[in-house]
Amino acid sequence: MYKEILRPILFKFNPETAHKFTFISLRAIQCIPGGLFLTKQICKTPSKPVTVFGITFPNPVGLAAGLDKDAEAYDALGAMGFGFVEIGTVTPKAQPGNPKPRLFRLIKDKAIINRMGFNNKGVEYAIKKLKKRHSNIIIGGNIGKNKITPNENAINDYMICFESLFPYVDYFVVNVSSPNTPNLRELQDKEPLTNLLNTLQVANKKMSSPKPILLKIAPDLTYSQLDDIVSIVNETGIAGIVATNTTISREGLSYPKQEIDNYGNGGLSGAPETKHSTEIIKYISHKSGGKIPIIGVGGIMSVQDAKDKLAAGASLVQLYTGFIYEGSALIKNIVKNL
């Protein structure tokens, strides 16, 4: 029904308008008595538990960060079949993100370009929403820094989000890989990244029950940089890696170069990213001897794409663009066929 009826309607609107309409609908599901139960019955995603970094997930298919930025619809998304939902990216203070337009569909290539820029309502708003959890959906907290915060003070922003969200999420993802916040990716360099992760780990270990901290990496890193990432993960003892974020590459697109250039900067997600993100997962898994848990994300548009990510070394997978193009049926089909 989604691909035949709902998607054609949503795709008549600009992407941000469609997103707002979708979230109004998801919030309505959460408010209507029996709405979550009915959604579960319609979607009927089977249970296939998997335990990764100490957490047992009802199934290995999650929602990637970037869709439910402000923790407003995670219960409904869980009812649709996701085994876990990653909220955010959350920053300490609310910020509007980059100027519009900043979100573009490339329908022929089943892709999206976005330069949203960590638009969110801030960590306190997310906490207010997380306090209203009506289900046992597993929630990851994807954390970042505010645009106006210089990189030399970035650790403070990540610490604010970590300490504030700690009672309300099940695991954390440190986002230093978005291409849409100026200079953010410089935090992936060895020294600043090691300092950031060590600081978070010190705070984490002081908690009565530490929670898994993962690092989300860009797909545009060199193999030498990936070697550094594996070394840093081992040195800091964080729980794993989320591979990968959106790419600044424009390879594999069928649109004329001028049309793509007109869209401007931003991260590309969807089918053009599928192969490369899988290759990165395979490389990290091999380099680490399979010892670093990996959440595979990037261009999962089909059951086979998910299987390829898992075969490459991922323990869990996440959807974003595939969910927008294929709907909730993709979740069910992946879980059923694993």
N, C-alpha and C positions, 0 to 999 in steps of 0.2 A: 504493500500500500504506500509506503514512504516514497519509493522511487517512481511509482506510477502517478501518485496524486500529490503528496505533500511537497516533495522536492521541486517539481515544476512550479508550484505556487511560490515557494520560498525563494527560488532562484530568479523570480521576476523582480524581486526587490534587491537593493544593494546589500552587500553582505552584512553590514552592521545592523541594518534594519531587520534583516532576517534573523540575526542572532538575538536581538531584543525580543522579537515576537516569539522565538523558540523558548527563551527563558521565562517569558510571561506564562507560556503554556506549562513549562516544567514546574514553575512555582505553584501554579493552579493545581496540578496533580498532587502536590504535597499538602495543599490546604483542604482539598475536597475529602470528606470522610470516605475511606475505602479506596482513595485514588491510588495509593502505592500498591495496595493488594491487587487491585484490578490490573494495574500496569504489569505487575509480576506475572499474573495469569496470562496476559496477552503475549508477553515476550517469551516466557517459559524457557529461560536459559538453564541448561543442566548444571548441576554442581560437579565440579572437578577440582577438589582442593589441592593446593600446592603450598608447601612451606618454604619460604625464602627469608633470609636474614632474621629468623626467629618469629616471623609472622605467618600464620596460616591464612592464605587467601582462598575464598570460595571457588574462584577460578582464576586462571592466569592472565585474563584480559582486562586491562584497566583503561581509564580515560586519562590522556596526557594533560599536563598543565596548559593553561591558555584558554580553555573553554569556560570552565567555572571559576573565573578569576577571584570572585568575592564570596565563594562558599554559599551560593544561593540555591543551588539545585542538586546537591550531591545525593540526597535521598531518592529523588526521582530518577536520577541517572543510575543509581544502584538498582532500583526496581526494574530498569530497562535491561539489566543483565551484567553491567560492569562488575568485575570482582573487586575493584578498588577505584577510587577517584582521587586524582591529584589536583588540589586547588591551587590558585595563584597563577602567575607569580605575585606574591604578596610583598609589599614594601612597607616600611614603618609608617610613612605618611601617605595619605591619599594623593594621587596625581592623575592628571587627565590623559597622559600619554602624548603621542605625537599628533600633529594636526591631521584632520581628515581631508581627503580620503586616504585610508591607510590599510585597507583590506580589499583584495582583488581575487576574483575567481578566474582560473584558466581552465575552463570546462573541458576543452578538447584534450587537455593533458591530465585531467583529474588532479589538479594542483591548485594551490593557494599561495599568493604572496601577501605577507603582512609586515607592517612596520608599526604595530600597535604601541610599543614603547612602555610596557609594564603599566598600562592604564589599570588602576584598581582603586578601591575605596579605603585602602589602608588596613593595617593589621587589626586595629580595634573593631572595625566593622566586621571583618572576617570572623573574629572571636565571637561577636554577638550572634552571628549566624550559626557558628559551630556549636554554640550552647543549646541550639534548638534541634539537635540531631534526633531524628525519629526512627532511625534504623541502626543496624550494626555494621553498616558499610565501612570498609577500611579507607581511611583518608590519609593522603600524603600532603605535606605542606611544602610547596615550592616557594623558596624565599629569595629575595633579591634586594638590591639597593635602590634608593631614590635617585632619579636622574641628576638632581642638583648636588648630590653627595659626591665629593671628589674621591677618587680611588684610594687615596691614602687614608681616608676615613671610612672606607667601605665595611671594614670588619664590624664597626659599631652598628651599622644598619642590619647586617646579618644577625648579630647577637640580639638586637631588639626583637626581631621577628622570631628567632629561635626560642628565646626565653618566654615571649608572650604566647606563642602558639603551642608550646610544649605540652600543656595539659590537654590539648584538644585534638591533636593529630597523632597518627600511629607511626609515621616515619617522616623524615625531612629530605628535601632535595635542594641542594645549593646550586642556584642558577647563575653561572658566570659566563654563559655561552650564547645569550640572546644577541643577535646582531643589531637590535633596534634601540639599545641604550648606548650613547656615545662612550667609547673607551672601555665598556664593560668586559669585552673579551680579553683585554690586557690582564685581567685577574686570573686568566688561565695560565699565565707564565709561572714558572716553577716556584720562584720565591714567594710572590704574593699569595699564590694558591695554597702552598704549604702552610704559610702563616695563618691564613683564613681557616683552613680545615683543622689545624692543630688547636686554634683558639676555640672553635666550636666543640671539638672533642674534649677539651679540658672541661668546658661547661657541662657537656653531656655526661661525663663520667662522675660529676658531682651530684647528679640526680640519683634518686633512690632506685629508679628503673630507667637506665639509659635507653634511648631510642635510636633506631638505625638512621644514619646520615649517609646520603648518596650524593654523588656529584653528577650534574648534567653537563655533557660536553658537546662541543660543536662538531659538525661533520667535516669542517674545513681545516682540521688540524693535520699537520704532516705526521708521517710515521714516527719521526724523531720526537715530536711533541706527544704522540700517543704513548711512546715508551716512557716519557717523563710522567704522564698521567698515571700509568700503571705503577711506577715507582712511588709516586706521591700517595696513591691509595694504600699501598702496602706500608709506607712509612707512617702515615697518619692513622691507619687502622679504621678508616671509615668503612661502611658496610657494603658499598657497591657503586656502580656507575649506571647512569641513564644515558643511553646512546641511541639516537642523537637528537640535538636540537635542529632548527631549520638551517638551511644552507644559504650562503650568499651567492652560490654558483647559479648560473642560468643555463647550464648544459641540459640537453635532452628535451628542450621545449620545441613545439612545432610552430609556434607563433612567429611572425616576422620580428626581427631584432628591434626595429623601430618601435613596434607596439610594446614589446617587453621593456624597452628603455623608457617609454612614456610612463610606465607604472612607477619607475624610480626604485629607490633602495628598499630593502626589506628581506625577510627570510622566506625562502621557498620551501614549501612542504608538499607532500603528496607523492604520486606515482614517480615523478622524475628523481625522487630521493631514495626510492626503495632499494636499489641495488647497492649504492654506495654506503648507506647506513648499515646494511647487512654485512658488507665487507669490513667495516670498522668493528662491528661486534665480533666477527670471526677473528680479527687481528688481536683485539684485546683479550679475548678468551684464550687464544693460543699463547699470547705473550705471558699471560698470568697463570698458565697451566690449568685453566678452568677454575681457578680458586676465587676469582672476583665475581660475585653475583652481578648480573647485568639485566637491566630492564631495556628491552629492545623497542625502539620507537623510530618512526621515519618511513613513511610511504607504505604502511600496511593497508592495502586496498582489497585484499582477498584472503581466503583461508590459506592459500599457498604462501603468500607473503609472510603470514604469521608463522607458519611451519618453518619457513626458511630462516627467520630470525631465531627461532628456538633451536633449530639444527646448528646454527652458527655459534650458539653458546649462550643465548639469552635464557633466563629463567622465567621471566614475565614479559609481556608485551603491552604496549599502550597504543590506543587509537586517537586520532584527532581528525585529520583530513579525510581519512577513510570513513569515519563515522558521519561526517557531513555529507559525503557523496553517496554512501551506501545505507545509512541508517542503522537502527538497532539490530536488524537482521544479521549484519556482519558479526556482531558480538556472538550471537547465538550460533551461527554457522561455524565460527572459529572454535568455540568451546566444544561444540558437538563433534567436530572432526579431529580434535587433538587426540 
